[in-house]
């Protein structure tokens, strides 16, 4: 047996009942440096995690913190259910660098219709790859579902962006710079429910505090999906509002007129800086293991649980990301 302390590494390292604990967890999960990890290092992390789970010695680790580092590195590259290595640009660790380029592009080239079409297409293509990469191993996303969601979200984002660009053409320039945020928000409101339509139609599994299934709820699915939409939008808001404000100030002071080639680089770099913090902090707004009072469930499900498990006051479900 390993001399290291035995902890449940399949649960987050930090307390998920506090915002601080959730934020610390997601800072590790979304660490962009993990995408530069070599295959040899990833394989070593996978081996450490498997051996530690099995109660075997892990000589590579001197302390339990070394095990946690291997676990978060493993989680950054391998699917949590299937154990398969994920597409590199679909990993959570790729969120910051990929969104830096895409968000910066959307913010810098918002005036041209052709540029709007290109960058919104890039954004929704990236979202589709992320959704496919992180699909459920037990309830995988079907190809028709993925294609439908992709087309609807791309179409919704384009219609929103192009329509608003036309509407604000003669208004304050700052309003024009905020159009990409509205388009991204609209796309999230379409994309996420479409991708998780099976949950809305069939419900999500409810668990007790011992992780035993007690029922299936459509209401919990709606709450979880709504929380994910708000979380995704909250991740986009800082970069897509602070960047326009910064560029508006630089434009008024004549900096952009003096250095026109600095427009896109400044926006991309500033978006990247903001996203390093906004991504994990946005993910942390809601618990991954969400809870709902039995009294707030659908009438028939509430009555069923109260009859079979009268001691239960609260049940839990996986919100998703």
N, C-alpha and C positions, 0 to 999 in steps of 0.2 A: 504494500500500500504506500501511496505517496505521503511523505512527512509533512507536506503542506496542509494548511487548514482546509477543511471541506466546506465549500460554499456552493450554492446553486447558481452556477454561471449562466443558466438559461433564463434567469431573471436579470433585469438591469442592475448595475452596480450601485446606483444611487436610488434613494427613496423617491418613488414615483407619485407619492401623495403630496409632494411639495413642488412648486414651480421651479425652484432652484435645483432640486434633484433631477427633474425632467430635463431642464436646460443643460445640466452637466452631462447627462446621458446622451442627448442629441448632439452636443458639441463633439463628442467622441464618435458618434455614428456618422456624422456628416464631415468629418475631418478630411479636407481635400488632399492632404499629403498622402493619404492611403492609396490614391490611384497610381502613385509612383512606386508602390511596393512591387518587388520582383516576384515572379512566379515561385521561386525557391522559398522566399520568405512567407508567401501565402500558404504554400504547402506545409511549411514548418508550423505555422499557426494552426492549420487544420489538424495536424497530427497532435499538437499539444492539447487542443480542445477535446479531440476524441479520446486521447489517453486519460486526461483528467476526468472526463465524464465516466470513464470505465474504472476509475479508482487506481489507475496504473501510475508508476513513477513518471515524472516529467522533468528529467535532469536539466533540460534547457532553462527551467524556471527556478530562480533562487527564492523568490517570494511570491505571495498570492497576487501582488500587483503585476508581476510578470505574466501570470495566468490571465488576468483581466485584460492586459494589453493584447495578448494573443487572441483572446475571445473577441474583442472589438475589431481587431484586424481581420479575423475570420468572418465576422458578421458583415464587414465592409465589402466582401467579395463573393460570399457564398449564399445561396438561397437558404433561408432559415428552415424550410420544410423539406425540400428535395436534396439539399446539400450540393447542388450543381454550381459550378463557378458561373457568375453572372456576366453579361455583356458589360464591358468596362464603362461605357457611357450611360448605362442604365443603373449603375450602382449609386447608392446614396452619397458616397464620397465624391461622385462626379457632379452632384447638384450645383455646387458653388461655381466651379470653373465653367461648366456648360451654360448655366444661367447667366454668368457674367458676360460671356460673349453674346448670347442671344438677347438679353435684356439691354445691354449696351447698344447693340445694333438697332433694336426697336426704338430706343430713346434717341439715337443719333440721326436716324434716317426716317423720321416719322412724317415728313412732308410729301415725299414722293409716293404715288400710288404703287408703283412697281416695287419699291423698297418695302412698303407696308405689306404687300402680298408675300414677298420673299421671306421677311423676318417672322411674320405670323405663321407661315408654313413651316419654317424652321422650328419655331416654338412648339407647335402642335405635333410635329414629327418627333421631336425630342420627348414630349410628354407621352406619346404613344409607346416609344421605346422604353421609357421608365416604367409605364404601367405594365407592359409585356414582361419586362425583366423581373418585376416584383409581383407578378401574378401569383395567385394562390396555388399551392401545390395540390390541394384537395378539390378546389373549385376553379379550375383554370379558365382564363378568358378565352372564349371561342374567337376564331378568326373573323366571322361575320360581326360579332360584337365589337371587336377591336377596330375593324374598318368603319363600321357605322359611327362609333364614337369619334374616331379620327376625322371623318368627313364632316360630321355635325359641328364638332368643336372648331375645326379650321374655318368652316363656313360662317359660324357664329362670330368668330373673332374678326374675320375679314369684313363682314357686313357691318359690324359695330365700328371697327377702326375707320373704314372708308366713309361711312355715313357721318361719323363724328368729325372727321377731318374736313369734310365739306361744310358741316354746320359751324365749325369754329374758325373757318378760314379768315374771317374779317374781325375776329375777336382778339382778346389779349393773347399774345404769343404763349404765355404760360399755360393757357387752357389747351392749346394744341399739343404741348409737350406731355400733357396728362392723358391724352387719348389712348396711348398704348396700355396704360394701367386699366382703363375701363374695358378695353378689348380683351386683355388677359383675364380679368375678372369674369367677364361674360363667358369666355371659353371654359373656365373652370366650372362655372355653374351648369354647363352643358356636358362637358367631358366626364366629370367624376360620376354623376348619376348614371350616365350611359354605360360607363365601364363597370358599374356595380349594380346594374339593373336586376341581376339575379337575386341580390340581397333585398332589393325593394319589393320584388315579386314574391320571394319565398321566405324572407326574414333571415335573421342571424341567430346563431346558437347562444342561448343564455346559460351562464354557469353560476354555481354557488361559490362560496369562498374556498371550497376544496377542488374546484375545477370540474365538478360533475355537472353534466348537462341537465337543465330543468325545464327547457322549453325552447321554442323558436319564436322570435318577435319581429314583425315588420316595423313596428314603431321604433324599436331600438336601432334597426337598420337606418331609418330616416334620420334619427338623431346623430348616429355615427357619421353618416355621409355629410350631413349639414356641418358637423364639426370639422370634417376634413376640408370642405370647401372654404370655410372661414379661415382655417389654418393656412391653406395654400394662398389665399388672397392676402392674408396678413404678412406672409413671407415676401410677397411682391411689393406691398405698399411702401416700405421704407425706401428701397432703391428707386422705385418709380415715382416717388414724390420728392424726395430730397435731391435727386439728380436734376429734375427740371428746375427746381428752385436755384440750385447752384449755377446751372447753365444760364438761367435768366439773369442772375446777378452778373455773371461774366460777360454776357451779351450787352447789358446796359452800361458796363464800365469800359466797353470797347475792346476787351481782351480777345474775344473771338474774331473781331474784325482785323485785329493786328496779327493774330496767329490762327488763321482759319483751319490749318491742318491739325490743330490740337483738339478740335471739336470731338471727334469720335474717340481718340485715345483717352481723353479726360473722362468721358462718360463711361467707357468700358472699365477703366481702372477704379473709378469712384463706385460704380455698381458692384464691382468685385469686392471692394472693401466693405461695403454695407451688407452684402449677401453673406459674408463670412459670419456675421452676427445674426442677421435677420433669419437665415434658414433654420438654425437650431432653435432660436428663440421662438420662431413661429410654430415649429413642430411641437414645442413644449407647452403651448397654450392649453391643450387638452390631454388628458390621460390616454395612453394607448389602451389600457384595460379600463374601459369606461364602465360606469355603474348607473343603474336606474332603479328607482323604488318599485317594488312589486305593485303598489297601489296605482302607479302611473302606467302600467302595461295595459294592453287591450283587455277588455272586460272578460272574455272567455279564458284568456291565458292567466289573468290575475286570479280568477276564481279557481282555476285548475291548480295553480301553485299553492294558493292558500289552503286548498283542500288536502293536497298531497304533502306539502311542506309548510305547515302553519308557522313554523319558527322563522322562516325566511322573511326578512324585511327588505333586503337589497340583493339584486342579482347583477352579474357582470357580463360584458361582451367585448370583443375586439373591435375597436373603432376603425382601425386601418390607418394608413398614412397618405 
